[in-house]
């Protein structure tokens, strides 16, 4: 079948061929120019200087070559030199600061009250205890309606005790009284006292002229009946305990103080206590006793405060929130405690540099009181730190792998640590140590106790034995308190 191609179709085909060829030629002419423009950008990317590689989730660790992060399942990220120039600070548009909730606080210098907040519990005053015992053998005829836990007044009756041997002695005393022989009567009265008969009962026999073989046992003090060991019909031997009463005129407030704060405790230190049972009321007292033993489980030291209890409102078992007040420190730098970011290994603050720039700075915090923390190093008076929203900035700084400016640590003293002296008695002697039952170290604020000390020189024990009274001096070191001086005291009178 023959087909004829018209002039129009032939012209269109020729145009397509020429267009394709011209496009190819034009592209070939432009490609060197385009390549010349693209090549510098590629070279610039290739020539950026890499300072180190890091894991964004653990930016403080640096690596000198790329690879897989040992901390996370991800590739290490390069840190370029041109990007590190501004890596010491986080920049935020000043208009967004308020929207982010960032609040600034000024580093100020002044006095800060030093105090320690601990918990405590009320307990019976174990020094105010009365133990009632039978003075002579007898039988319990009656027990009054008492039970452990009852609150008794002084003189409250507990039980009636029948003493048969008193009957004959009292009849003899009455017979001598009728005879009128004063010497025999005095001797008989003395005999009654020696049998354990109270003076009040002897006087009652003289007044009534009748034998009184039954004795009513009463509470010698007011307080809580802790123990009642008698029942009707029981026989009692001389010296048997009948009852135990604990007074309530005063109570103990026992505190659990962390061992790290033990050095700041002193007898007589002022105490403020707040009890949930006495809402809005503040009880004041002073540290009476610092017990020498530390609780091995909680690592706390027991501190005892004695509180007066004239109206009986303070009941053993009640809990209290207690503040131990110390002397205030003058002229110290401090910031709001909420401004300090504690990572576990160090403490940071976000320092405001103005114009929306914030820089993480490591600080050395001191004591904390009333919502403020003392800053020992890392900041200067008048600087501003972020007190609210700082965790957002810290997260951004961590993601950028910022290098935190370390706080300047105080240089250690060139001289050796001071010696601390005490007296004690040798309990045990070892090759490189000595165990001493010692008195308090006044210069350390450390109470007396029994403990083992390493020896700076085993020759210090020469001529000493277990039981000797000694005066010794220790020095603080990485190994603890090391004995550096040890001498025997003269014979005690």
ZIGI-V667515 format. One record per backbone hydrogen bond with DSSP energy under -0.5 kcal/mol. CO is the residue of the C=O (numbers start at 1). NH is the residue of the N-H. E is the energy in kcal/mol with one decimal. If there is no record, write none. Layout:
((CO,NH,E) (CO,NH,E))
This chain:
((4,6,-0.6) (6,10,-1.7) (7,11,-1.8) (8,12,-1.9) (9,13,-2.0) (10,14,-2.0) (11,15,-1.9) (12,16,-1.9) (13,17,-2.1) (14,18,-2.3) (15,19,-2.5) (16,20,-2.5) (17,21,-2.2) (18,22,-2.7) (19,23,-2.7) (20,24,-2.1) (21,25,-2.3) (22,26,-2.8) (23,27,-2.6) (24,28,-2.2) (25,29,-1.7) (26,30,-1.9) (27,31,-2.0) (28,32,-0.6) (30,33,-0.6) (30,34,-2.2) (31,35,-2.6) (32,36,-2.1) (33,37,-1.7) (34,38,-2.3) (35,39,-2.2) (36,40,-0.8) (37,41,-0.6) (38,42,-1.8) (39,43,-2.7) (40,44,-2.5) (41,45,-2.0) (42,46,-2.2) (43,47,-2.0) (44,48,-0.5) (45,48,-0.8) (49,51,-0.6) (49,81,-2.9) (52,79,-3.0) (53,63,-2.6) (54,56,-0.6) (54,77,-3.2) (55,58,-2.1) (58,55,-0.6) (58,61,-1.5) (60,62,-0.5) (61,55,-0.6) (63,53,-2.9) (67,76,-2.9) (72,74,-2.0) (74,69,-3.0) (77,54,-2.4) (78,80,-0.6) (79,51,-3.3) (79,52,-1.1) (80,84,-1.2) (81,85,-0.7) (83,86,-0.6) (84,87,-1.5) (86,89,-0.8) (90,358,-2.4) (93,96,-2.7) (93,97,-0.6) (94,97,-0.6) (94,98,-0.5) (96,100,-2.0) (97,102,-1.9) (98,101,-1.1) (103,387,-3.6) (103,388,-1.2) (105,385,-2.9) (106,108,-0.6) (107,382,-3.0) (108,334,-2.2) (110,332,-2.5) (112,329,-2.3) (113,115,-0.6) (114,326,-2.8) (116,118,-0.5) (116,324,-2.9) (118,322,-3.1) (119,256,-1.5) (120,320,-2.2) (121,254,-2.6) (122,317,-2.6) (123,252,-2.6) (124,126,-1.0) (125,128,-1.7) (127,129,-0.9) (128,247,-3.2) (130,132,-0.5) (130,245,-3.0) (131,133,-0.5) (132,242,-3.2) (132,243,-1.5) (134,239,-3.5) (138,236,-3.3) (139,141,-0.8) (139,162,-3.4) (140,233,-3.1) (142,160,-2.8) (144,146,-2.4) (147,150,-2.1) (150,152,-0.6) (150,225,-3.1) (152,223,-2.0) (153,156,-1.8) (156,219,-2.2) (158,144,-2.3) (159,217,-3.6) (160,141,-2.2) (160,142,-1.4) (161,215,-3.3) (162,139,-2.6) (162,164,-0.6) (163,166,-1.3) (163,167,-0.7) (164,167,-1.2) (164,168,-0.8) (165,169,-1.3) (166,170,-2.5) (167,171,-2.2) (168,172,-2.2) (169,173,-1.9) (170,174,-2.5) (171,175,-2.1) (172,176,-2.2) (173,177,-1.7) (174,178,-1.7) (175,179,-1.5) (176,180,-1.1) (176,181,-0.7) (180,182,-0.9) (181,185,-2.2) (182,186,-2.3) (183,187,-2.2) (184,188,-2.3) (185,189,-2.3) (186,190,-2.1) (187,191,-1.8) (188,192,-1.9) (189,193,-1.8) (190,194,-2.0) (191,195,-1.2) (192,197,-1.7) (193,196,-1.5) (198,202,-1.9) (199,203,-2.3) (200,204,-1.6) (201,205,-2.0) (202,206,-2.1) (203,207,-2.2) (204,208,-2.6) (205,209,-2.4) (213,163,-2.6) (215,161,-3.7) (215,217,-0.6) (217,158,-3.7) (217,159,-1.2) (219,155,-3.5) (222,248,-0.6) (223,152,-3.5) (224,226,-0.9) (224,246,-2.6) (225,149,-3.4) (227,244,-2.1) (231,234,-2.1) (234,140,-3.2) (236,138,-2.3) (237,240,-2.0) (240,134,-2.5) (242,229,-2.8) (243,132,-2.8) (244,226,-2.4) (244,227,-1.6) (245,130,-3.0) (245,247,-0.5) (246,224,-2.9) (249,309,-3.0) (250,125,-0.6) (251,307,-2.9) (252,123,-2.9) (252,254,-0.6) (253,255,-0.5) (253,305,-2.2) (254,121,-2.0) (255,257,-0.6) (255,303,-2.0) (257,301,-3.6) (258,261,-2.0) (259,262,-1.3) (261,264,-1.4) (262,265,-1.6) (266,269,-1.7) (269,287,-2.1) (270,325,-1.7) (271,285,-2.0) (272,323,-3.1) (273,283,-2.9) (274,321,-2.7) (275,278,-1.3) (276,279,-0.6) (278,281,-2.0) (281,275,-0.5) (281,283,-0.5) (283,273,-3.0) (285,271,-2.6) (286,306,-0.7) (287,268,-2.6) (289,291,-0.6) (289,304,-3.2) (293,302,-0.8) (295,299,-1.7) (299,259,-2.0) (300,295,-3.0) (301,257,-2.8) (302,291,-1.9) (303,255,-3.3) (304,288,-2.5) (304,289,-1.9) (305,253,-3.7) (305,307,-0.5) (307,251,-2.5) (309,312,-0.8) (313,315,-0.9) (315,318,-1.9) (318,122,-2.9) (320,120,-2.4) (320,322,-0.6) (321,274,-2.2) (322,118,-2.7) (322,324,-0.5) (323,272,-2.3) (323,325,-0.7) (324,116,-1.7) (329,112,-2.5) (332,110,-1.9) (333,375,-2.3) (334,108,-1.8) (335,373,-2.9) (336,339,-1.9) (337,340,-1.3) (339,341,-0.5) (340,342,-0.7) (341,343,-0.6) (341,348,-2.8) (346,343,-2.5) (346,344,-0.6) (347,363,-2.4) (348,341,-3.5) (349,351,-0.8) (349,361,-2.7) (350,386,-2.3) (351,353,-0.5) (351,359,-2.7) (352,384,-0.5) (354,357,-1.5) (356,92,-2.6) (357,353,-2.8) (357,354,-0.6) (358,90,-3.8) (359,351,-3.1) (360,405,-1.3) (361,349,-2.1) (363,347,-0.6) (363,365,-0.7) (364,376,-3.1) (364,377,-0.8) (367,374,-2.6) (369,372,-1.7) (371,337,-2.6) (372,369,-2.7) (373,335,-2.0) (374,366,-3.8) (374,376,-0.6) (377,364,-2.3) (380,383,-1.7) (383,107,-3.4) (384,352,-2.7) (385,105,-2.7) (385,387,-0.5) (388,103,-1.5) (389,392,-0.8) (389,393,-1.0) (390,394,-2.5) (391,395,-2.1) (392,396,-1.9) (393,397,-2.5) (394,398,-2.2) (395,399,-2.2) (396,400,-1.7) (397,402,-2.3) (398,401,-1.0) (402,404,-0.6) (405,362,-3.4) (407,409,-0.7) (418,476,-0.6) (420,474,-2.5) (422,472,-2.5) (423,439,-3.0) (424,470,-2.8) (425,437,-2.6) (426,467,-2.3) (428,435,-3.0) (432,455,-2.4) (433,430,-2.6) (434,436,-0.5) (434,453,-2.8) (435,427,-3.2) (435,428,-1.4) (436,438,-0.9) (436,451,-2.0) (437,425,-1.5) (438,449,-1.0) (440,442,-0.8) (441,444,-0.7) (441,445,-1.3) (441,446,-1.7) (446,441,-2.4) (449,438,-2.4) (449,451,-0.5) (451,436,-2.5) (453,434,-2.2) (454,483,-2.7) (457,460,-2.3) (458,461,-1.7) (459,462,-1.7) (461,464,-2.2) (465,468,-1.9) (468,426,-2.3) (469,489,-3.0) (470,424,-2.4) (471,487,-2.4) (472,422,-2.1) (473,484,-2.5) (473,485,-1.5) (474,420,-2.5) (475,482,-2.5) (477,480,-1.8) (480,477,-1.8) (480,482,-0.7) (481,454,-0.6) (482,475,-2.1) (483,456,-2.7) (485,473,-2.1) (487,471,-2.8))
